[in-house]
């Protein structure tokens, strides 16, 4: 049963120890959420989780850790059970965990291992974790004045073609459809389902291509003339989690500085 502190809404953020996920965890903590941190199991991640928990505590919030690989469906039971045991509830799921392709290269050279990994984590894991959390949300009592939400972090490549990352684009396009499917399914339950499509965001994932994107941004690839930052994405996530996109279903917000706006 929820304890006395469970009046605060609880957010589970996958892939929360780095980059966009980390920024989302901190921003939601500032917004008044208790946070369940999730990432893959490793000694390094245990240290990162403790450090992030300390930062969340300094913000006046609290957190717990539910390590596990969302791409491995057998981990979902452990992740969700640990998350629920923290406060007895989950009010917000941020599906942030994701992977880049194993290799960038010609679409004609994509290999099954890279394709399968992209779909295993970016699509399949997201789908079944969303399904499990949605079932739980429907069983638990809604807190007064608290919006319940499922927020999927996809990519501008859900709609913009990048032939050097074909498997990634396909997995994110599928995740975008998953948002729409669950959005419609849950529309009459009071659970908002949303999608955030980041553009070129400065994180560990984009670090291998930083020099390339530095040059392209300098050449005005992005109308905003700068990199995106994890905090640009997390501010949109907080808006969704707080329920400020009223009467929207499966709303997708592109956070890319104008990158994919048609122009000539």
N, C-alpha and C positions, 0 to 999 in steps of 0.2 A: 504493500500500500504506500502511496505517496506520504512523505513526512511533512512536517510543518513548513519546510523550506520550499516545497514543490509548487507554491503559488507562483514562482517564477517560471516562465515558459522555458522549455528545454530544446536546444538545437543540436542535432547530430550533423557534424560536418565531415565528410569523407575526404581523404587526401589533405588533411588539415595542418600538416606540420611544415609545409613549405608553400611559397608562392601565393597563389590566389586563395587556396584553402586556409592558409594561415591568416591572411588578411580578413577573410570572412569570419573566422573564429573570433578574432579580436574585435571586429566591428559589431558582431552580434552580442558579444559580452558587454561592450559599451552601451548597447541598446537595451540591456536588461535581461538577456537570455543567460541561462546556465548552459554550458557547452560540453558536449561529448566529443572528444577528439578521436579521430580515426585515421590510421595509415597502416601500411604494411608492418609486419612484425620484424624488428631488427634491433640490435643493441643501440645503433645510432638513433633510431626513432624513439626508443625509450628515453634517451637523454633529451632529444628535441621535445618530446611530449612533456617532460618534467619542466623544462625551461619555459615552454609556452603556457603551461598551467600556472607557473609563477607570475607570468605577465598578466594572465587573466585575473588572478587573485589580486594583483596590484590595481586592477581596474574596478575592483569591488564586486567581482562576480566569482563563480566557482565552476569547476570542471572535473571531468573524469575522463579516463582513457579506455577506448575499446579498440585495441589493435587487431588487425586482420585484413586480408586481401579481398576486396569486394569482387575481384575477378574470379575468385574461388567460391562457388556457391555454398560449399560446405562450411565456409567461415561465417556466413550470414547469420546463422542461429546464434553463434557466440557473440558476434558484434551487436546484434539487436538485443539479445538478452542482457548483455553488459550495459548497454545504453539505457534500457528500461529500468534496470535495477538501480541506477543512479538516483533517479527521482520518481520513478514509477510511471513515467510518461515520455513521449516525444511529441513536440508540437511543431517542429520544423526539421525537415531533412534537406540538407544541401548536398546534392550529388556532384561533388567537385572532382573526385579522384578520376584520373585519366592518364593515358600514355600517348606519347608521340610514336610515329612508326619506328621500327627498329632501324630502318635504313631509308634515307631519302633517295629517290631515283625515278627513272622513267616508269610510267604506268605499265609499260609492257614488261617490266622486269620485277614487278611486285611478287614476293614469295609468300606462300601460304602461312609460314610461321609469323610473319609480321602482320598479315591480314587477320589471322586468328587472334593474336594478342590484342590488336586494336578493338576488335568486336567483343572479345571476352571481357575487357574492362570497361571500355567506353560505352558499350551498348548492352550486352547481356547482363553484366553485373549490375548496371544501373537499372535495368528493367526489373530484375527480380528483387533487388533491394527496395526499390520503390513499391513493388507489389506487397512485400512483407510489411513495410512501414505503413502503407495505406491501410492494410487490414487492421493493424494495431490501432491506428488513429481512429478508425471507425468504431472500435470497441471501447475506447476510453472516453471519459466525460471531458467535454471541452471546458477549459478554464474561462471564467467570465472575462470578457473584453480582450481575449487573446485570439489572434488569427492563426489558424493552422495552415501550414504551407509545405510544398515540395518544390524545390528549386533546382533545376538541372543546369549545370554549367556545360555548355557545348562549345561552340566556336563559330567565328565568322565563316569557317570552312564547312559549316552545315549547309551553306548556300553558295559560297564562293569556291570555284574550282581551283585546285592546286594539283596539277598532274604529277608533281614530284612527291606528293603525299596522298595518293589516291585512297589507300585503305583507311587513313585517318579521316579524310573527308566523308567517305561512305559511312564510317562508324558514327560520326557526329551528325550526319543527316538523319540516320536512323534514330539517334537519341532525340533529335528534334521532333520526329514523328511520335516517339514515345511520350514526349511532353504533351502533345496534342491529344493523344489517346487517353492518357490518365486525366488530363484537364477536363475533357468532356465526361469521362466516367464519374469523376468526383465533383462535378460542377454543382450538383444539388445537395452536397454534403457539408458545404462550408469550408472545404479544404481547397485552397488555391494552389494550382500547379502552374509553374512559370519556367521560362528558359532565359538564360543570359548567354549571349554570344560574344565572348571577348575577341578582340582583334589581336594586334601584335603587342603582347604584354611582356614586360621585362621580368622574367622568372628563370629558374634553373632550366626549365624545359626549352626556353628560347636561347639560352646562353650559347649553344654551339653555332647558332646563326646570327649572333649579335653583330659582328662586323658587317655582314651582308645587309642586315636591316638598318644598321646605323647609316649606311650609305644610301639606302633606298628612302629612308625617312628624310635625310638631308636633301634628297632630290624630290621631295614633296609627294612621296607615295601616300602618306597619310595627310589629309587636309589639315588636321590639328597640328601638324609639324612636330610631333613628339611621340616617344614611346608611350604606350599605356602602362599603368602601374596597377599592382594588385588592389590597391585601395580604390581605384576607379571602378573596379568590378564589385568590390565588397559594398560600396555605397548603394549600388543598385540592388544587391542581394538583401540588404537591410530594409530597403523600401518595400520589397516584396514580402519579406518575413513579417514586417509590421502591418501588412494588410492595406497598404496605401494605393494599391492598384485595384480599386474597388470595381466590381462588376466586370471584371475581365476574366477570360478563360483561356488558359494556355498561352498567355501573352509572352512574346519573345522580345527582348530588348537587346539591341546590338550595342556593345560598348567597344567601339573601335576607332574613335576619332574621325569617323567619316570614311574609313578605308574602303568599304565596299559600296559606297554610294556611287551610282552611275554618273559619270562626268566625262567631258571631252575638252 
